[in-house]
Amino acid sequence: MYNNIGDGVSEFKYRNARIYSFDDGRRIILTHGYEGRHLDRAAEEKRATGRIKNEYVVWKGRHK
């Protein structure tokens, strides 16, 4: 399953594994994965993806 979890962050989900991603307008950028049953980590993983997305946007702005 591919779900939007807010703030432009999405996740591929299969059983207990998740791969977080975001869309930059041209492609889907996969950031990192997580395997586990702890639902309380979802907010932490979403913030981590947001930080990676912000770093990517800055990097992309310098490499046009």
N, C-alpha and C positions, 0 to 999 in steps of 0.2 A: 504494500500500500504506500502511496505517496500523499502526504498530508501537509497542508499549510498550518503551521503552529503559531503564526503571528509575527509581526515586525519584519516581514519579508523572508522569514526563515521557514524552511520545509524539512520534512524528514521522510526518508525511505524507511519503512518499518516491516520487519519480518520476524515473527515470534518475539524473542527477547532482544534482538539486535536492531540498532537504529543507526542510520547514516544521515548526518545533518548536511543541509545544503542551502544555497540561495541562488537567485537568478540575477544576472547582471545585465539583462536585456538581450544578449546574444547567445548566452550559454548558461547551463546550470553548473555552478561551482560546488563540488563536494568538499566539505571542510574536514570532518572527522567522524569517527564512529564511536558507538558505545554499546556494550552488551551487558545487560543486567535487568533486574526486576525492580529497581528502586525508582519509584515514580517521583520522589522528591528531588531527584537529580535533573529532571526535565527542565526546570527553570535555570539551573546552573549551565546545562548544555546549551540552552537557547542563548544565554548571555555570552558564552564562549563563541558560538557561531556569529553573534553580532559583532564581537571584537574582531574576529577574523575577517568578516565582511568589511568593516571599517578600514582595516589595514589594507585589504585588497583594493578598495576604492581609492585610497591615497596612492598606493603603488601604481594602479592603472592610470591615475591622473598624471603621474610623472613619466610614464612610458607610452605616450600616445604617438 
